[in-house]
Every structure is written in structure tokens, then in C-alpha cells.
Amino acid sequence: MKPHILALVFASFFFSLSAQDGPVQALKKQAKENSGFLRDMGTLWADVKQGTSQDYAYLDGLYKHLHTHPELSFHETETARRMAAELQQAGFEVTEGVGGNGVVGVLKNGEGPTVLVRADMDALPITEQTGKTYASTVTTVDGQGNTVGVMHACGHDVHMSVWVGAARRLAALKGQWKGTLLFIGQPAEERSGGAKAMLADGLYKRFPLPDYALALHVSPSLPAGQTGLHAGYSLANVDMMDITVFGMGGHGAYPHTAKDPIVLAARIVLALQTIVSREISPLEPAVVTVGSIHGGSKGNIIPDEVKLELTMRSYSDKVRQAIIDKIERICRGEAMAAGLPENRYPTFKLRDEYTPSVYNDPALTARLEQVFTQMFGKEQVVEASPSMAGEDFARYGRTEHKIPICLFWLGAVDPVLYEAVQRGEASLPALHSAQFAPLPEPTIKTGVQAMTAAVLSLLNHGIK
């Protein structure tokens, strides 16, 4: 390029950098901001790690207490009371009983962003079989009158311990940030009702409206010390549907005089498999599972009805509605083919347990990846795979306010066991397993450090 042309290009470039600053000043300003972020945050990360290590003995005791005393969804009374007390001790202004057993803690520290951090508090009706000295021996009576064991088989005890640890760290570092903390102790995540209830009880009206919302979930497949992130759709829409298939009962020896709902139900179950395989684009994730089928009382009696229970999973709302519509169309079509009158066509009921899909805001996720990489090293931050499981954390972003959200994964597996699994010498228990047992110390420490660092970054720098 000729010298005079090159000079014109550079002049044009520098002029476009800033209408207020000179070209050199604009470049220096941007460089200073970038290096300042890394330098200032690097100092903070050291403080966060040191403080977390000093606080761990307390958090370990809290974790084991929570693990030993689990409570089922909508019954987290004592758990919520303990979480409220922990926030009050850390200096938060606390409100209890939000949306049932929900706990909301607010810590204001001048002008700045508001960051929501959620932990779920409920356990599952599972009898623990981990063999841990602090294993749960709690039993209770469920909604159907059955005596069941109760266990934190989904890691919510870890979530709460990390949540408390992050609250304590952030309160101790008030001189290093400005803004508002909104810490949410949520009930009934396992029943998909807690977030909905808290929002319906005025969470975004009675308390500061967040600019960002964060949560984490333990991973049964990542070693402790690692974090996992995925931008975009990360967890699925979840629906549950009850279908009643009608027939016309009769004697098993005279099937021609009846309309057999068991045969019709079998045809429906098979036909439903074509929704995902033939009616939804292969590029759109979708699941239709018939998980329960009940009908009849005796081998020589053709019953009047059969009941099916389904779960449907998707990412987009368009695919979700398409699945629901196609299920109803297939069921009615099969009933018509069986010769049933219209008043004996199947009936459908979508349960009030819908969970929307989790969409991790790409810019927010990118900021967390940057922070975690700086804090833990690149090898400890992995790209997580999207899942068809559900998480009602999505609801905090699915309001008219369109809050950017991010749920990240926290490795919880003993690294020694993880390496054995990689060699094919062992297997890992899944979430909701009676054998699921996180390795507490590195899991909780990493979680506290990751969540604290994420919040500090957002309070000080946002995601721009």
C-alpha cells in the first residue's frame, strides 16, 4: 500500500474510535479498562479463595446438617428457617414465607446492578444408600399416605451451602463492590412449583428487580473442581400429561362384542413414537415418553378404560405446542380407527407442573466463562452438554422483564472415582439416585468461589 493511502486509512480508523477522545487516548482507555479488569479481579479472586478456605469448616458443618435433615417439596419449613438465619447473620435484610417457604435476602450497598442468586431447598422421596456417616435417615408420609425416605439426592444441600458461603464472602467484601444482592432460597424445585409461587407472591414487585440472575447445579459427571457452562438452551421445557383411553368393556372370550381400550392404548403408545421420529425436525430436540400405563383388573375382562402418563420435553415453545397438538390428534385418530363414537374419544389433561426451558444468556455466559477461566484455569472450565432435564430456575428470566439468566454446572465427583470411570473400572451414580454422594470439600469450595467471583464481576463490570 502506498504511504499516503496508508496514512489516510490510519487517520480514518483513529477518528472513528471516539468522537470525544483523541485516537490515542481512546486506544489507551480501552487497554486500561481491559487490563484493569484482569488486574483488579485477580486481586479479588485471591481474597475470595483465602476467605472461602477460612470459612470452609463452618460450611462443612452446615452442609452435613442440611444433608442429614432433608425436607420434601412444599415442606421445607426448618430448612427455610435455617437459610433465613444464615442470611440474617451475614447482614442481609430477610423476608420469609415468600411463595410458601421461600426466603428472600436483600443486601444493598450503594448504587449499582442488582444480582439475583438462587438456591433450591427441597429434597426427594428416596431412601439414602450412600453409607455416609451423615446420611439421612429421615422418613415421612407423602401425599398419597405412603411412608417414604427423604434424601438430598439432587444436590440441593450443596446448592444451599454454596449459596450461604457466597453470601458470607460477598458481605465480607462489601468494600469491593457496589449494588444490590438478591439471594433467593426457593422451595419446591423438584415439583416445579417454587419459582412460580415466589414470582406470583410478588418477588419482582416487593423486592429489587434484578439485572442478572444466577444459579448453579451439581453435576454427577464432572470431577469436583471443574465448572461447566453452555450458552443458549441448556435445559428443557417439561410437561406432564395424563391421557384416559376409553373403550367398551366386555368378556375376554367375546372380544367382538367390546371395544378393547388396552389394544387401543397399545396402538397409541406406538403411534406417539412417530412424533419425534417423523413429525419434528431432526434439528429440534424433542422427547415423548409414555412412562406409565394402567388398565384392567383380570385377564378375562376387557376393561372400560386405560390410563397413560406421559412426559414431553423440548427447547422451543413452538416445538412444545406442536408435540401437544400432535399427541391429541393421534389419540383421536386411533380412537376413530377403532370405531369408537366421538363421546368415547380419549381425554387429555396437562398437569400444572410445566417447567419452561432454561436459556442461558450468551453474553452473561461468556462473562462467567471469562471469570471462571481466570479464577480456576482454562482446563477446569468445560463446555457442558445441553440436557433434556428440567429446572424451574428458567422462570426468573421468563417474565415481562426478560432478565438475563445463567445456570452453570458444578463438578461434584471425587476425581479418583472420575479417573476410574474414564478407565472403565467404575460407574457414576446419577442425580436422583440413592447412591448419589458429592465430594463435599472441593465441590463446595469451588462453588463458593465461582458464584462469588461471578457476582463480583457483574456488580463491578456487568457483561458489556
Secondary structure, DSSP 8 states (H G I E B T S, - for coil): --HHHHHHHHHHHHHHH-SSS-HHHHHHHHHHHHHHHHHHHHHHHHHHHHHHHHHHHHHHHHHHHHHHS--BTT--HHHHHHHHHHHHHHT-EEEEEETTTEEEEEEEESSS-EEEEEEE--BBS----S--TT----EEE-TTS-EEE-B-TTSHHHHHHHHHHHHHHHHHTGGG--EEEEEEEE--TTTT-HHHHHHHTTHHHHS---SEEEEEEEEEEEETT-EEE--EEEE-EEEEEEEEEE-B-EETT-GGGSB-HHHHHHHHHHHHHHIIIIIS-TTS-EEEEEEEEEE-SSTTEE-SEEEEEEEEEESSHHHHHHHHHHHHHHHHHHHHHTT--GGGS-EEEE-S--B--EEE-HHHHHHHHHHHHHHH-GGGEEE----S---GGGGGTSSTT---EEEEEEEEE-HHHHHHHHTTS-----TT-TT----HHHHHHHHHHHHHHHHHHHHHHTT-
